[in-house]
Amino acid sequence: MKDRGYKFLIFVFYTVSLFILLFFIKVRLTPNVYLKTGVKIILLFIICLLIYFSSYILVKKLNYDKKILKINLIIYFLIYIITIFNLTLFDEIYGRQGFNIVKWNKELFDMYINTSFNIIPFDTIKLFINGYINDLVTLKDFFTNVFGNLCAFMPFSIFIPLIFKRINKYYKFLIVMTIIIIVIELLQFITMSGACDIDDLILNLLGVSIMYFIIKIKIVNKYINKLFLFE
């Protein structure tokens, strides 16, 4: 009887998470209807939380194989990747226009090169620091562009070593992350969506490196494994 109750609860959790996901997709595909970034994050967090509790019940209460935890981890990772691609290429709130490529013209391309393309290291970072010091850039814009780029890719430091055991060494992880970030920057350049900026690469890599070494701290690593029910 108890097992039936747990199974019903799991059914409810997965059903609710599916409905939230469908709602999220419907809103995303509806023209001129936008969700604030905070609302998107909350919705995706609720989905992950419901999946987490479902997996906890399956493993801890119904004694299912722990392999299901790896599947859930991959689901979290895919949700995170979709979120990253949405934020970097398609999020209208941040001025992303991922489909600019379909209306490509020289004028639009020249404007993009002049305003959103940078290959000089630390040029954009210095621009935002000086702008904030001289009250030309708000704290929100400074935080979004500098600390946002520093933190945005940090979850990769958790997901990649846990899912892909062969990429556990730092040098391998750094190579993979460099490729991922460059691909995203090139997609931004090709679609003329967001900024293609070497400073983004620098901040992203600095952020994932900081998080990588934090996670390697013994007590933190133990907590991460407990969090994902691997212990």
C-alpha positions as a LaTeX table, in Angstrom:
\begin{tabular}{lrrr}
\hline
Residue & $x$ (\AA) & $y$ (\AA) & $z$ (\AA) \\
\hline
Met1 & 0.00 & 0.00 & 0.00 \\
Lys2 & 2.88 & 2.29 & 0.91 \\
Asp3 & 4.60 & 1.56 & $-2.41$ \\
Arg4 & 1.43 & 2.54 & $-4.29$ \\
Gly5 & 1.41 & 5.86 & $-2.48$ \\
Tyr6 & 5.01 & 6.51 & $-3.48$ \\
Lys7 & 4.30 & 5.53 & $-7.09$ \\
Phe8 & 1.29 & 7.87 & $-7.20$ \\
Leu9 & 3.44 & 10.69 & $-5.82$ \\
Ile10 & 6.06 & 10.04 & $-8.49$ \\
Phe11 & 3.33 & 10.08 & $-11.16$ \\
Val12 & 2.10 & 13.46 & $-9.86$ \\
Phe13 & 5.63 & 14.91 & $-9.77$ \\
Tyr14 & 6.46 & 13.81 & $-13.33$ \\
Thr15 & 3.05 & 14.95 & $-14.65$ \\
Val16 & 3.39 & 18.42 & $-13.07$ \\
Ser17 & 6.95 & 18.79 & $-14.37$ \\
Leu18 & 5.78 & 17.79 & $-17.87$ \\
Phe19 & 2.96 & 20.36 & $-17.81$ \\
Ile20 & 5.37 & 23.09 & $-16.66$ \\
Leu21 & 7.78 & 22.15 & $-19.45$ \\
Leu22 & 4.98 & 22.23 & $-22.07$ \\
Phe23 & 3.83 & 25.61 & $-20.74$ \\
Phe24 & 7.41 & 26.89 & $-20.96$ \\
Ile25 & 7.75 & 25.69 & $-24.57$ \\
Lys26 & 4.33 & 27.10 & $-25.56$ \\
Val27 & 5.20 & 30.53 & $-24.18$ \\
Arg28 & 8.61 & 30.43 & $-25.81$ \\
Leu29 & 7.07 & 29.69 & $-29.23$ \\
Thr30 & 4.29 & 32.28 & $-28.90$ \\
Pro31 & 5.19 & 35.55 & $-30.69$ \\
Asn32 & 5.39 & 38.70 & $-28.53$ \\
Val33 & 4.91 & 36.75 & $-25.30$ \\
Tyr34 & 7.91 & 36.76 & $-22.99$ \\
Leu35 & 8.75 & 35.45 & $-19.55$ \\
Lys36 & 11.19 & 37.31 & $-17.33$ \\
Thr37 & 14.50 & 35.55 & $-16.81$ \\
Gly38 & 13.74 & 35.06 & $-13.10$ \\
Val39 & 10.42 & 33.36 & $-13.94$ \\
Lys40 & 12.12 & 31.05 & $-16.45$ \\
Ile41 & 14.74 & 30.04 & $-13.90$ \\
Ile42 & 12.09 & 29.39 & $-11.25$ \\
Leu43 & 10.04 & 27.21 & $-13.64$ \\
Leu44 & 13.08 & 25.19 & $-14.69$ \\
Phe45 & 14.18 & 24.88 & $-11.06$ \\
Ile46 & 10.74 & 23.50 & $-10.12$ \\
Ile47 & 11.00 & 20.93 & $-12.93$ \\
Cys48 & 14.44 & 19.81 & $-11.70$ \\
Leu49 & 13.22 & 19.72 & $-8.10$ \\
Leu50 & 10.25 & 17.51 & $-8.98$ \\
Ile51 & 12.51 & 15.15 & $-10.95$ \\
Tyr52 & 14.96 & 15.11 & $-8.04$ \\
Phe53 & 12.28 & 14.16 & $-5.49$ \\
Ser54 & 10.96 & 11.49 & $-7.87$ \\
Ser55 & 14.41 & 9.94 & $-8.21$ \\
Tyr56 & 14.93 & 10.14 & $-4.44$ \\
Ile57 & 11.71 & 8.17 & $-3.84$ \\
Leu58 & 12.58 & 5.64 & $-6.56$ \\
Val59 & 16.04 & 4.94 & $-5.15$ \\
Lys60 & 15.62 & 5.44 & $-1.42$ \\
Lys61 & 12.05 & 4.25 & $-0.89$ \\
Leu62 & 11.36 & 1.82 & $-3.75$ \\
Asn63 & 14.93 & 0.48 & $-4.06$ \\
Tyr64 & 15.28 & 1.13 & $-7.80$ \\
Asp65 & 18.70 & 0.81 & $-9.44$ \\
Lys66 & 20.91 & 3.90 & $-8.94$ \\
Lys67 & 21.41 & 4.07 & $-12.73$ \\
Ile68 & 18.25 & 6.16 & $-12.80$ \\
Leu69 & 20.21 & 8.92 & $-11.04$ \\
Lys70 & 22.57 & 9.17 & $-14.02$ \\
Ile71 & 19.54 & 9.56 & $-16.31$ \\
Asn72 & 18.17 & 12.34 & $-14.11$ \\
Leu73 & 21.55 & 14.05 & $-14.07$ \\
Ile74 & 21.57 & 14.00 & $-17.89$ \\
Ile75 & 18.06 & 15.51 & $-17.88$ \\
Tyr76 & 19.26 & 18.35 & $-15.61$ \\
Phe77 & 22.23 & 18.85 & $-17.93$ \\
Leu78 & 20.04 & 19.03 & $-21.04$ \\
Ile79 & 17.72 & 21.55 & $-19.35$ \\
Tyr80 & 20.75 & 23.64 & $-18.43$ \\
Ile81 & 22.16 & 23.49 & $-21.99$ \\
Ile82 & 18.78 & 24.56 & $-23.44$ \\
Thr83 & 18.72 & 27.45 & $-20.95$ \\
Ile84 & 22.24 & 28.53 & $-21.94$ \\
Phe85 & 21.46 & 28.45 & $-25.66$ \\
Asn86 & 18.24 & 30.36 & $-25.04$ \\
Leu87 & 20.03 & 33.05 & $-23.01$ \\
Thr88 & 22.91 & 33.42 & $-25.45$ \\
Leu89 & 21.03 & 33.21 & $-28.74$ \\
Phe90 & 17.27 & 33.67 & $-28.43$ \\
Asp91 & 16.35 & 35.59 & $-25.27$ \\
Glu92 & 14.65 & 38.80 & $-26.45$ \\
Ile93 & 14.90 & 40.36 & $-22.98$ \\
Tyr94 & 18.69 & 40.47 & $-23.42$ \\
Gly95 & 18.40 & 41.58 & $-27.03$ \\
Arg96 & 19.15 & 38.19 & $-28.52$ \\
Gln97 & 17.85 & 37.72 & $-32.03$ \\
Gly98 & 19.02 & 34.25 & $-33.00$ \\
Phe99 & 17.27 & 34.34 & $-36.33$ \\
Asn100 & 19.01 & 37.50 & $-37.56$ \\
Ile101 & 20.89 & 35.27 & $-39.99$ \\
Val102 & 17.74 & 34.94 & $-42.13$ \\
Lys103 & 17.68 & 38.71 & $-42.70$ \\
Trp104 & 21.44 & 39.06 & $-43.18$ \\
Asn105 & 22.70 & 42.08 & $-45.07$ \\
Lys106 & 25.99 & 44.01 & $-45.19$ \\
Glu107 & 24.58 & 46.96 & $-43.27$ \\
Leu108 & 23.41 & 44.76 & $-40.39$ \\
Phe109 & 26.71 & 42.87 & $-40.40$ \\
Asp110 & 28.79 & 46.07 & $-40.33$ \\
Met111 & 26.72 & 47.39 & $-37.43$ \\
Tyr112 & 27.24 & 44.11 & $-35.54$ \\
Ile113 & 31.03 & 44.22 & $-36.10$ \\
Asn114 & 31.17 & 47.84 & $-34.83$ \\
Thr115 & 29.00 & 47.31 & $-31.75$ \\
Ser116 & 29.11 & 43.65 & $-30.71$ \\
Phe117 & 32.39 & 42.13 & $-31.88$ \\
Asn118 & 35.64 & 42.26 & $-29.92$ \\
Ile119 & 38.91 & 40.31 & $-30.22$ \\
Ile120 & 41.01 & 42.53 & $-27.91$ \\
Pro121 & 41.45 & 40.83 & $-24.51$ \\
Phe122 & 40.06 & 42.74 & $-21.50$ \\
Asp123 & 38.82 & 45.62 & $-23.68$ \\
Thr124 & 35.13 & 45.07 & $-22.85$ \\
Ile125 & 35.86 & 44.31 & $-19.19$ \\
Lys126 & 37.77 & 47.60 & $-18.82$ \\
Leu127 & 34.94 & 49.38 & $-20.65$ \\
Phe128 & 32.36 & 48.15 & $-18.12$ \\
Ile129 & 34.61 & 48.84 & $-15.11$ \\
Asn130 & 35.34 & 52.40 & $-16.26$ \\
Gly131 & 31.69 & 52.90 & $-17.17$ \\
Tyr132 & 30.56 & 51.81 & $-13.70$ \\
Ile133 & 33.20 & 53.97 & $-11.93$ \\
Asn134 & 32.11 & 57.01 & $-13.98$ \\
Asp135 & 28.37 & 56.31 & $-13.49$ \\
Leu136 & 27.88 & 55.56 & $-17.19$ \\
Val137 & 26.94 & 51.92 & $-16.54$ \\
Thr138 & 24.41 & 50.82 & $-13.93$ \\
Leu139 & 25.27 & 48.24 & $-11.28$ \\
Lys140 & 22.72 & 45.90 & $-12.88$ \\
Asp141 & 24.36 & 46.14 & $-16.33$ \\
Phe142 & 27.83 & 45.76 & $-14.80$ \\
Phe143 & 26.76 & 42.71 & $-12.79$ \\
Thr144 & 24.93 & 41.14 & $-15.76$ \\
Asn145 & 27.81 & 41.54 & $-18.20$ \\
Val146 & 30.81 & 40.86 & $-15.96$ \\
Phe147 & 29.64 & 38.59 & $-13.14$ \\
Gly148 & 26.95 & 37.08 & $-15.37$ \\
Asn149 & 29.62 & 35.84 & $-17.79$ \\
Leu150 & 31.75 & 34.70 & $-14.87$ \\
Cys151 & 28.96 & 32.58 & $-13.36$ \\
Ala152 & 26.86 & 31.49 & $-16.36$ \\
Phe153 & 28.92 & 28.42 & $-17.28$ \\
Met154 & 29.85 & 27.31 & $-13.75$ \\
Pro155 & 27.31 & 24.42 & $-13.70$ \\
Phe156 & 29.37 & 22.77 & $-16.46$ \\
Ser157 & 32.01 & 22.18 & $-13.76$ \\
Ile158 & 29.51 & 19.97 & $-11.94$ \\
Phe159 & 27.81 & 18.23 & $-14.85$ \\
Ile160 & 30.72 & 17.34 & $-17.13$ \\
Pro161 & 32.96 & 15.54 & $-14.57$ \\
Leu162 & 29.94 & 13.68 & $-13.12$ \\
Ile163 & 28.48 & 12.57 & $-16.45$ \\
Phe164 & 31.68 & 12.10 & $-18.46$ \\
Lys165 & 34.18 & 10.36 & $-16.20$ \\
Arg166 & 36.93 & 10.57 & $-18.82$ \\
Ile167 & 36.82 & 14.37 & $-18.66$ \\
Asn168 & 37.57 & 14.50 & $-14.94$ \\
Lys169 & 41.11 & 15.87 & $-15.29$ \\
Tyr170 & 41.37 & 19.67 & $-15.37$ \\
Tyr171 & 43.29 & 19.95 & $-18.64$ \\
Lys172 & 40.72 & 17.76 & $-20.44$ \\
Phe173 & 37.85 & 19.70 & $-18.86$ \\
Leu174 & 39.44 & 23.03 & $-19.87$ \\
Ile175 & 39.88 & 21.89 & $-23.50$ \\
Val176 & 36.23 & 20.75 & $-23.70$ \\
Met177 & 34.96 & 23.98 & $-22.11$ \\
Thr178 & 37.09 & 26.12 & $-24.45$ \\
Ile179 & 35.58 & 24.34 & $-27.46$ \\
Ile180 & 32.01 & 24.68 & $-26.10$ \\
Ile181 & 32.38 & 28.40 & $-25.37$ \\
Ile182 & 34.06 & 29.15 & $-28.71$ \\
Val183 & 31.25 & 27.31 & $-30.53$ \\
Ile184 & 28.65 & 29.45 & $-28.69$ \\
Glu185 & 30.60 & 32.64 & $-29.44$ \\
Leu186 & 30.83 & 31.66 & $-33.12$ \\
Leu187 & 27.09 & 30.94 & $-33.20$ \\
Gln188 & 26.49 & 34.41 & $-31.78$ \\
Phe189 & 28.73 & 35.83 & $-34.50$ \\
Ile190 & 27.06 & 33.84 & $-37.31$ \\
Thr191 & 23.54 & 34.70 & $-36.14$ \\
Met192 & 24.56 & 38.23 & $-35.05$ \\
Ser193 & 22.84 & 37.56 & $-31.75$ \\
Gly194 & 24.44 & 38.91 & $-28.60$ \\
Ala195 & 28.13 & 39.78 & $-28.55$ \\
Cys196 & 30.98 & 37.73 & $-29.96$ \\
Asp197 & 33.64 & 38.83 & $-27.48$ \\
Ile198 & 36.95 & 37.32 & $-26.40$ \\
Asp199 & 36.29 & 38.75 & $-22.92$ \\
Asp200 & 33.25 & 36.47 & $-22.68$ \\
Leu201 & 35.58 & 33.53 & $-23.32$ \\
Ile202 & 38.01 & 34.76 & $-20.66$ \\
Leu203 & 35.30 & 35.30 & $-18.03$ \\
Asn204 & 33.50 & 32.03 & $-18.85$ \\
Leu205 & 36.73 & 30.00 & $-18.57$ \\
Leu206 & 37.72 & 31.79 & $-15.36$ \\
Gly207 & 34.30 & 31.04 & $-13.89$ \\
Val208 & 34.30 & 27.32 & $-14.76$ \\
Ser209 & 37.90 & 26.97 & $-13.52$ \\
Ile210 & 37.06 & 28.55 & $-10.15$ \\
Met211 & 34.05 & 26.27 & $-9.77$ \\
Tyr212 & 36.03 & 23.21 & $-10.90$ \\
Phe213 & 38.61 & 23.65 & $-8.14$ \\
Ile214 & 35.96 & 24.50 & $-5.54$ \\
Ile215 & 34.21 & 21.21 & $-6.34$ \\
Lys216 & 37.53 & 19.35 & $-6.04$ \\
Ile217 & 37.70 & 20.35 & $-2.36$ \\
Lys218 & 37.04 & 17.11 & $-0.50$ \\
Ile219 & 34.12 & 18.26 & 1.64 \\
Val220 & 32.45 & 20.03 & $-1.30$ \\
Asn221 & 32.88 & 16.99 & $-3.54$ \\
Lys222 & 31.36 & 14.77 & $-0.87$ \\
Tyr223 & 28.38 & 17.13 & $-0.54$ \\
Ile224 & 27.85 & 17.20 & $-4.34$ \\
Asn225 & 27.81 & 13.39 & $-4.44$ \\
Lys226 & 25.32 & 13.29 & $-1.56$ \\
Leu227 & 23.18 & 15.94 & $-3.24$ \\
Phe228 & 22.91 & 13.85 & $-6.40$ \\
Leu229 & 22.40 & 10.70 & $-4.27$ \\
Phe230 & 25.60 & 9.04 & $-5.53$ \\
Glu231 & 26.51 & 8.26 & $-1.89$ \\
\hline
\end{tabular}
